[in-house]
Amino acid sequence: MADKSAKWEQNVTGRYYVDDQCIACDACVMEAPNFFEMNDEDGHAYVKAQPTTPDEEEECQSALEACPVEAIGTDGE
């Protein structure tokens, strides 16, 4: 389970975030490219936009479920 106290500063403010357990596997970026982006320099993903519609929410939820290390959280602010 992701830890909001360990989330990357690059995450935009909102419900979804990526924490420091990310292994840069690209799964979230492939599932939801409009919302997740890879920081290639530091080797981790981050949330670049928050969902605003039910379809976008479903896309982000798919990315969360695809994460092999549970580095994506939904309890951010």
C-alpha positions, -999 to +999 in steps of 0.1 A: +000+000+000+013+034-009+023+059+018+013+095+013+041+106+037+066+091+011+051+105-021+073+122-047+071+161-047+065+160-084+030+146-080+003+172-087-019+178-057-049+155-055-062+121-046-037+100-067+000+100-060+031+078-065+054+071-035+091+062-032+084+025-036+081+030-074+105+008-094+101+027-127+084-003-144+063+020-167+031+000-160+012+031-148+024+052-178+013+025-202-022+022-185-028+060-180-004+081-201-025+112-196-021+110-158+013+093-151+047+103-163+082+088-158+110+109-143+139+092-162+166+111-143+154+099-109+139+066-120+103+068-108+068+077-120+047+105-107+011+118-112+011+147-137-027+152-137-057+142-116-088+126-131-119+147-133-144+124-150-156+088-143-137+075-174-105+092-163-110+078-128-113+043-143-081+049-163-062+059-131-076+030-112-064+006-139-029+021-134-031+016-097-041-020-102-013-026-127+014-014-102+034-044-091+047-028-059+016-009-049+034+025-052+002+043-063-021+057-036-056+073-036-056+089-002-036+121-012-048+156-010 
